[in-house]
Amino acid sequence: MHVKFLKYLIDPATGEKLELKDEVINKEDIISGNLISASNSYKVINGIPRFVISEEKDYTKSFGYQWNKWRRIQFEDANKGKPMEGYTKMMWEKICGVDAAERFDGKVILDIGCGPGRFLDIAFSKGAMVIGIDYSNAVEPARENFSHPNVCIIQADALKLPIATGVLDAAYSIGVLHHTPDPSKGVTEAYRVLKNDGWFAISVYAKGGYYDKAIVQAWRKFFNLLWPLFKQYPPLIYSHVVVTLFRPVAKAIPFLGKIIRAVFPFVNLADHKWSVLDTFDSLTP
Protein backbone atom coordinates (compact mmCIF):
# COMPACT_ATOMS: atom_id res chain seq x y z
CA MET A 1 0.00 0.00 0.00
CA HIS A 2 1.39 3.36 -0.99
CA VAL A 3 1.64 5.89 1.85
CA LYS A 4 -0.69 8.30 0.02
CA PHE A 5 -3.65 6.01 0.80
CA LEU A 6 -3.20 6.41 4.58
CA LYS A 7 -5.24 9.63 4.62
CA TYR A 8 -8.34 7.73 3.45
CA LEU A 9 -8.26 5.10 6.22
CA ILE A 10 -10.06 5.07 9.57
CA ASP A 11 -10.76 2.55 12.31
CA PRO A 12 -13.84 0.74 10.95
CA ALA A 13 -15.07 -0.03 14.47
CA THR A 14 -14.95 3.51 15.86
CA GLY A 15 -14.35 5.91 12.97
CA GLU A 16 -11.17 7.18 14.65
CA LYS A 17 -8.08 8.27 12.76
CA LEU A 18 -5.26 5.77 12.33
CA GLU A 19 -1.56 6.22 12.93
CA LEU A 20 1.06 4.01 11.27
CA LYS A 21 3.67 2.58 13.62
CA ASP A 22 6.47 -0.03 13.46
CA GLU A 23 6.34 0.26 9.70
CA VAL A 24 8.58 -1.26 7.05
CA ILE A 25 8.49 0.92 3.94
CA ASN A 26 10.11 0.37 0.56
CA LYS A 27 10.06 3.50 -1.62
CA GLU A 28 6.80 4.77 -0.07
CA ASP A 29 5.21 1.32 -0.33
CA ILE A 30 4.15 0.14 3.13
CA ILE A 31 5.12 -3.53 3.43
CA SER A 32 4.21 -4.09 7.07
CA GLY A 33 3.34 -2.21 10.22
CA ASN A 34 0.53 -1.44 12.62
CA LEU A 35 -2.39 0.93 12.06
CA ILE A 36 -3.35 2.18 15.50
CA SER A 37 -6.31 4.21 16.71
CA ALA A 38 -7.10 5.23 20.28
CA SER A 39 -9.18 2.05 20.59
CA ASN A 40 -7.78 -0.63 18.29
CA SER A 41 -4.77 -1.87 16.36
CA TYR A 42 -4.71 -3.41 12.89
CA LYS A 43 -1.81 -4.99 11.05
CA VAL A 44 -0.42 -4.33 7.60
CA ILE A 45 0.80 -7.68 6.26
CA ASN A 46 2.34 -8.15 2.81
CA GLY A 47 1.33 -4.62 1.89
CA ILE A 48 -2.33 -5.21 2.78
CA PRO A 49 -4.08 -3.47 5.69
CA ARG A 50 -6.04 -6.14 7.57
CA PHE A 51 -9.26 -4.97 9.22
CA VAL A 52 -10.77 -8.40 9.86
CA ILE A 53 -10.28 -10.67 12.86
CA SER A 54 -10.16 -13.87 10.83
CA GLU A 55 -9.41 -14.30 7.16
CA GLU A 56 -12.73 -15.85 6.21
CA LYS A 57 -16.37 -15.90 7.23
CA ASP A 58 -18.76 -18.66 6.23
CA TYR A 59 -20.07 -16.67 3.29
CA THR A 60 -16.58 -15.93 1.93
CA LYS A 61 -14.94 -19.36 2.09
CA SER A 62 -15.70 -20.34 -1.50
CA PHE A 63 -14.61 -16.97 -2.86
CA GLY A 64 -11.25 -17.20 -1.16
CA TYR A 65 -10.68 -20.51 -2.87
CA GLN A 66 -11.98 -19.61 -6.33
CA TRP A 67 -10.12 -16.33 -6.67
CA ASN A 68 -6.83 -17.90 -5.66
CA LYS A 69 -7.41 -20.65 -8.23
CA TRP A 70 -8.72 -18.43 -11.06
CA ARG A 71 -6.84 -15.23 -10.25
CA ARG A 72 -6.51 -13.75 -13.77
CA ILE A 73 -8.90 -15.70 -15.97
CA GLN A 74 -11.35 -12.77 -16.29
CA PHE A 75 -8.79 -10.00 -16.80
CA GLU A 76 -8.87 -8.28 -20.19
CA ASP A 77 -5.20 -8.93 -20.94
CA ALA A 78 -5.79 -12.67 -20.41
CA ASN A 79 -8.58 -12.71 -23.01
CA LYS A 80 -7.06 -10.96 -26.01
CA GLY A 81 -8.07 -12.81 -29.15
CA LYS A 82 -10.35 -15.10 -27.16
CA PRO A 83 -14.17 -15.43 -27.08
CA MET A 84 -14.59 -13.31 -23.91
CA GLU A 85 -12.37 -10.44 -25.02
CA GLY A 86 -13.89 -7.12 -23.95
CA TYR A 87 -16.52 -8.73 -21.71
CA THR A 88 -15.18 -7.50 -18.36
CA LYS A 89 -14.74 -3.95 -19.67
CA MET A 90 -18.21 -3.92 -21.23
CA MET A 91 -19.76 -5.29 -18.04
CA TRP A 92 -18.10 -2.67 -15.82
CA GLU A 93 -18.97 0.22 -18.11
CA LYS A 94 -22.59 -0.88 -18.43
CA ILE A 95 -23.14 -1.36 -14.69
CA CYS A 96 -21.38 1.89 -13.79
CA GLY A 97 -22.99 3.89 -16.59
CA VAL A 98 -19.59 4.87 -17.96
CA ASP A 99 -18.77 5.65 -21.58
CA ALA A 100 -16.02 3.57 -23.18
CA ALA A 101 -13.77 6.61 -23.67
CA GLU A 102 -14.44 8.20 -20.27
CA ARG A 103 -11.41 8.92 -18.07
CA PHE A 104 -11.04 9.24 -14.30
CA ASP A 105 -7.60 10.80 -13.96
CA GLY A 106 -7.08 12.13 -10.44
CA LYS A 107 -10.24 10.45 -9.11
CA VAL A 108 -10.34 7.87 -6.31
CA ILE A 109 -12.66 4.91 -6.89
CA LEU A 110 -13.59 2.11 -4.48
CA ASP A 111 -14.33 -1.49 -5.49
CA ILE A 112 -16.41 -3.18 -2.77
CA GLY A 113 -15.74 -6.92 -3.01
CA CYS A 114 -12.89 -6.72 -5.50
CA GLY A 115 -11.88 -10.40 -5.62
CA PRO A 116 -8.60 -10.65 -7.55
CA GLY A 117 -9.32 -7.29 -9.20
CA ARG A 118 -10.72 -7.69 -12.72
CA PHE A 119 -12.97 -4.61 -12.36
CA LEU A 120 -10.26 -2.70 -10.49
CA ASP A 121 -8.16 -3.25 -13.58
CA ILE A 122 -10.72 -1.44 -15.74
CA ALA A 123 -11.06 1.56 -13.40
CA PHE A 124 -7.26 1.72 -13.11
CA SER A 125 -6.88 1.63 -16.90
CA LYS A 126 -9.08 4.74 -17.05
CA GLY A 127 -6.62 6.68 -14.90
CA ALA A 128 -8.22 6.33 -11.46
CA MET A 129 -6.56 5.72 -8.14
CA VAL A 130 -8.34 2.59 -6.97
CA ILE A 131 -9.02 0.98 -3.62
CA GLY A 132 -10.10 -2.65 -3.63
CA ILE A 133 -11.74 -4.15 -0.54
CA ASP A 134 -12.49 -7.82 0.00
CA TYR A 135 -13.23 -9.88 3.12
CA SER A 136 -11.79 -13.15 1.81
CA ASN A 137 -8.19 -14.10 1.17
CA ALA A 138 -8.78 -13.11 -2.46
CA VAL A 139 -6.82 -10.05 -1.37
CA GLU A 140 -3.64 -12.13 -1.77
CA PRO A 141 -3.97 -12.66 -5.56
CA ALA A 142 -5.31 -9.10 -5.89
CA ARG A 143 -2.12 -7.76 -4.32
CA GLU A 144 -0.05 -9.92 -6.67
CA ASN A 145 -2.04 -8.73 -9.68
CA PHE A 146 -1.23 -5.06 -8.99
CA SER A 147 2.13 -3.55 -8.17
CA HIS A 148 1.36 0.12 -8.81
CA PRO A 149 1.28 3.03 -6.33
CA ASN A 150 -2.21 3.97 -7.54
CA VAL A 151 -3.73 0.64 -6.46
CA CYS A 152 -4.49 -0.17 -2.81
CA ILE A 153 -5.79 -3.59 -1.70
CA ILE A 154 -7.45 -3.83 1.74
CA GLN A 155 -8.88 -6.80 3.62
CA ALA A 156 -12.03 -5.48 5.24
CA ASP A 157 -15.77 -5.90 5.72
CA ALA A 158 -18.05 -4.27 3.14
CA LEU A 159 -20.47 -3.52 5.99
CA LYS A 160 -17.80 -1.68 8.02
CA LEU A 161 -15.63 0.15 5.52
CA PRO A 162 -12.31 1.42 6.93
CA ILE A 163 -12.69 4.54 4.78
CA ALA A 164 -13.21 8.09 6.03
CA THR A 165 -16.55 9.79 5.39
CA GLY A 166 -17.00 11.83 2.20
CA VAL A 167 -13.55 11.33 0.67
CA LEU A 168 -14.08 9.20 -2.47
CA ASP A 169 -15.20 10.19 -5.96
CA ALA A 170 -16.97 6.94 -6.82
CA ALA A 171 -17.67 3.40 -5.63
CA TYR A 172 -19.16 0.27 -7.11
CA SER A 173 -20.06 -3.23 -5.99
CA ILE A 174 -20.64 -5.89 -8.63
CA GLY A 175 -22.10 -9.27 -7.67
CA VAL A 176 -21.16 -8.95 -4.01
CA LEU A 177 -23.54 -7.35 -1.51
CA HIS A 178 -26.26 -9.99 -1.85
CA HIS A 179 -23.77 -12.44 -0.27
CA THR A 180 -23.44 -10.36 2.93
CA PRO A 181 -25.66 -10.60 6.03
CA ASP A 182 -27.02 -7.05 5.49
CA PRO A 183 -26.87 -5.77 1.88
CA SER A 184 -28.67 -2.50 2.70
CA LYS A 185 -25.99 -1.67 5.26
CA GLY A 186 -23.41 -2.15 2.51
CA VAL A 187 -25.23 0.41 0.38
CA THR A 188 -25.37 2.86 3.29
CA GLU A 189 -21.63 2.41 3.88
CA ALA A 190 -20.87 2.99 0.20
CA TYR A 191 -22.72 6.29 0.23
CA ARG A 192 -21.07 7.34 3.49
CA VAL A 193 -17.59 7.34 2.00
CA LEU A 194 -18.57 9.32 -1.12
CA LYS A 195 -18.16 13.02 -1.75
CA ASN A 196 -21.40 14.95 -2.24
CA ASP A 197 -21.07 14.69 -6.03
CA GLY A 198 -19.78 11.11 -6.01
CA TRP A 199 -21.55 8.16 -7.62
CA PHE A 200 -22.21 4.58 -6.57
CA ALA A 201 -23.08 1.67 -8.87
CA ILE A 202 -24.37 -1.67 -7.69
CA SER A 203 -25.25 -4.95 -9.36
CA VAL A 204 -26.85 -7.90 -7.55
CA TYR A 205 -28.32 -11.16 -8.76
CA ALA A 206 -31.79 -10.77 -10.22
CA LYS A 207 -34.76 -12.42 -8.57
CA GLY A 208 -35.98 -15.13 -10.94
CA GLY A 209 -32.62 -15.25 -12.75
CA TYR A 210 -30.22 -18.17 -13.09
CA TYR A 211 -28.71 -17.78 -9.61
CA ASP A 212 -32.20 -17.75 -8.10
CA LYS A 213 -33.51 -20.90 -9.81
CA ALA A 214 -34.74 -23.64 -7.49
CA ILE A 215 -32.41 -26.25 -8.99
CA VAL A 216 -29.39 -23.97 -8.58
CA GLN A 217 -30.35 -23.28 -4.96
CA ALA A 218 -30.80 -27.03 -4.34
CA TRP A 219 -27.35 -27.89 -5.68
CA ARG A 220 -25.86 -24.96 -3.75
CA LYS A 221 -27.36 -26.22 -0.48
CA PHE A 222 -26.07 -29.72 -1.24
CA PHE A 223 -22.51 -28.55 -1.88
CA ASN A 224 -22.56 -26.34 1.21
CA LEU A 225 -23.55 -29.35 3.31
CA LEU A 226 -20.57 -31.25 1.90
CA TRP A 227 -18.09 -28.37 2.27
CA PRO A 228 -17.07 -28.93 5.93
CA LEU A 229 -15.95 -32.47 5.11
CA PHE A 230 -14.91 -32.37 1.44
CA LYS A 231 -14.21 -28.63 0.95
CA GLN A 232 -14.25 -27.35 -2.62
CA TYR A 233 -13.80 -30.70 -4.36
CA PRO A 234 -17.42 -31.79 -4.98
CA PRO A 235 -18.52 -28.52 -6.64
CA LEU A 236 -15.20 -28.27 -8.46
CA ILE A 237 -15.54 -31.76 -9.93
CA TYR A 238 -19.19 -31.10 -10.76
CA SER A 239 -18.33 -27.85 -12.57
CA HIS A 240 -15.60 -29.42 -14.69
CA VAL A 241 -17.56 -32.55 -15.56
CA VAL A 242 -20.93 -30.93 -16.30
CA VAL A 243 -19.49 -28.07 -18.35
CA THR A 244 -17.21 -30.41 -20.32
CA LEU A 245 -19.97 -32.94 -21.07
CA PHE A 246 -23.03 -30.76 -21.54
CA ARG A 247 -21.83 -27.38 -22.81
CA PRO A 248 -21.12 -28.73 -26.34
CA VAL A 249 -24.58 -30.35 -26.36
CA ALA A 250 -26.25 -27.10 -25.31
CA LYS A 251 -24.44 -25.27 -28.10
CA ALA A 252 -25.30 -27.84 -30.78
CA ILE A 253 -28.88 -28.61 -29.67
CA PRO A 254 -30.21 -25.67 -27.60
CA PHE A 255 -33.56 -27.26 -26.63
CA LEU A 256 -31.76 -30.36 -25.31
CA GLY A 257 -29.36 -28.11 -23.45
CA LYS A 258 -32.30 -26.47 -21.66
CA ILE A 259 -33.58 -29.87 -20.56
CA ILE A 260 -30.16 -30.89 -19.26
CA ARG A 261 -29.67 -27.60 -17.42
CA ALA A 262 -33.02 -28.06 -15.68
CA VAL A 263 -31.38 -30.94 -13.79
CA PHE A 264 -27.65 -30.17 -14.02
CA PRO A 265 -27.37 -26.38 -14.00
CA PHE A 266 -24.29 -24.71 -15.39
CA VAL A 267 -23.28 -21.32 -16.77
CA ASN A 268 -22.99 -21.49 -20.54
CA LEU A 269 -20.52 -18.88 -21.77
CA ALA A 270 -18.44 -18.61 -24.93
CA ASP A 271 -15.27 -19.68 -23.11
CA HIS A 272 -14.95 -23.10 -21.45
CA LYS A 273 -12.83 -21.89 -18.52
CA TRP A 274 -15.18 -18.98 -17.79
CA SER A 275 -18.10 -21.45 -17.83
CA VAL A 276 -16.39 -23.68 -15.26
CA LEU A 277 -15.51 -20.72 -13.05
CA ASP A 278 -18.98 -19.15 -13.13
CA THR A 279 -20.64 -22.52 -12.57
CA PHE A 280 -18.51 -23.08 -9.48
CA ASP A 281 -19.27 -19.51 -8.39
CA SER A 282 -23.02 -20.04 -8.73
CA LEU A 283 -23.13 -23.31 -6.78
CA THR A 284 -20.90 -22.60 -3.79
CA PRO A 285 -21.57 -19.31 -1.88
Secondary structure as the mmCIF struct_conf table of DSSP 4:
data_model
#
loop_
_struct_conf.conf_type_id
_struct_conf.id
_struct_conf.beg_label_comp_id
_struct_conf.beg_label_asym_id
_struct_conf.beg_label_seq_id
_struct_conf.end_label_comp_id
_struct_conf.end_label_asym_id
_struct_conf.end_label_seq_id
STRN STRN1 HIS A 2 HIS A 2
HELX_RH_3T_P HELX_RH_3T_P1 VAL A 3 TYR A 8
STRN STRN2 LEU A 9 ILE A 10
TURN_TY1_P TURN_TY1_P1 PRO A 12 THR A 14
STRN STRN3 LYS A 17 LYS A 17
STRN STRN4 GLU A 19 ASN A 26
TURN_TY1_P TURN_TY1_P2 LYS A 27 GLU A 28
STRN STRN5 ASP A 29 ILE A 36
BEND BEND1 ALA A 38 SER A 39
STRN STRN6 SER A 41 ILE A 45
TURN_TY1_P TURN_TY1_P3 ASN A 46 GLY A 47
STRN STRN7 ILE A 48 ARG A 50
BEND BEND2 ILE A 53 GLU A 55
HELX_RH_3T_P HELX_RH_3T_P2 ASP A 58 THR A 60
HELX_RH_AL_P HELX_RH_AL_P1 LYS A 61 LYS A 69
BEND BEND3 TRP A 70 ARG A 72
TURN_TY1_P TURN_TY1_P4 ILE A 73 GLN A 74
BEND BEND4 PHE A 75 PHE A 75
HELX_RH_3T_P HELX_RH_3T_P3 GLU A 76 ALA A 78
BEND BEND5 ASN A 79 ASN A 79
TURN_TY1_P TURN_TY1_P5 LYS A 80 GLY A 81
BEND BEND6 LYS A 82 LYS A 82
TURN_TY1_P TURN_TY1_P6 PRO A 83 GLY A 86
HELX_RH_AL_P HELX_RH_AL_P2 TYR A 87 CYS A 96
TURN_TY1_P TURN_TY1_P7 GLY A 97 GLY A 97
TURN_TY1_P TURN_TY1_P8 ALA A 100 ALA A 101
TURN_TY1_P TURN_TY1_P9 ASP A 105 GLY A 106
STRN STRN8 VAL A 108 ILE A 112
TURN_TY1_P TURN_TY1_P10 GLY A 113 GLY A 113
TURN_TY1_P TURN_TY1_P11 GLY A 115 PRO A 116
HELX_RH_AL_P HELX_RH_AL_P3 ARG A 118 SER A 125
TURN_TY1_P TURN_TY1_P12 LYS A 126 GLY A 127
STRN STRN9 MET A 129 ASP A 134
BEND BEND7 TYR A 135 SER A 136
TURN_TY1_P TURN_TY1_P13 ASN A 137 ALA A 138
HELX_RH_AL_P HELX_RH_AL_P4 VAL A 139 ASN A 145
TURN_TY1_P TURN_TY1_P14 PRO A 149 ASN A 150
STRN STRN10 VAL A 151 GLN A 155
STRN STRN11 ASP A 157 ASP A 157
TURN_TY1_P TURN_TY1_P15 ALA A 158 LEU A 159
STRN STRN12 LYS A 160 LYS A 160
STRN STRN13 ILE A 163 ILE A 163
TURN_TY1_P TURN_TY1_P16 THR A 165 GLY A 166
STRN STRN14 LEU A 168 ILE A 174
BEND BEND8 GLY A 175 GLY A 175
HELX_RH_3T_P HELX_RH_3T_P4 LEU A 177 HIS A 179
BEND BEND9 THR A 180 PRO A 181
HELX_RH_AL_P HELX_RH_AL_P5 PRO A 183 ARG A 192
TURN_TY1_P TURN_TY1_P17 VAL A 193 VAL A 193
STRN STRN15 LEU A 194 SER A 203
HELX_LH_PP_P HELX_LH_PP_P1 TYR A 205 ALA A 206
TURN_TY1_P TURN_TY1_P18 LYS A 207 GLY A 208
BEND BEND10 GLY A 209 GLY A 209
HELX_RH_3T_P HELX_RH_3T_P5 TYR A 210 ASP A 212
HELX_RH_AL_P HELX_RH_AL_P6 ALA A 214 PHE A 230
TURN_TY1_P TURN_TY1_P19 LYS A 231 GLN A 232
HELX_RH_AL_P HELX_RH_AL_P7 TYR A 233 ALA A 252
HELX_RH_AL_P HELX_RH_AL_P8 PRO A 254 ARG A 261
TURN_TY1_P TURN_TY1_P20 ALA A 262 VAL A 263
BEND BEND11 PHE A 264 PHE A 264
BEND BEND12 ALA A 270 ASP A 271
HELX_RH_AL_P HELX_RH_AL_P9 HIS A 272 LEU A 283
#
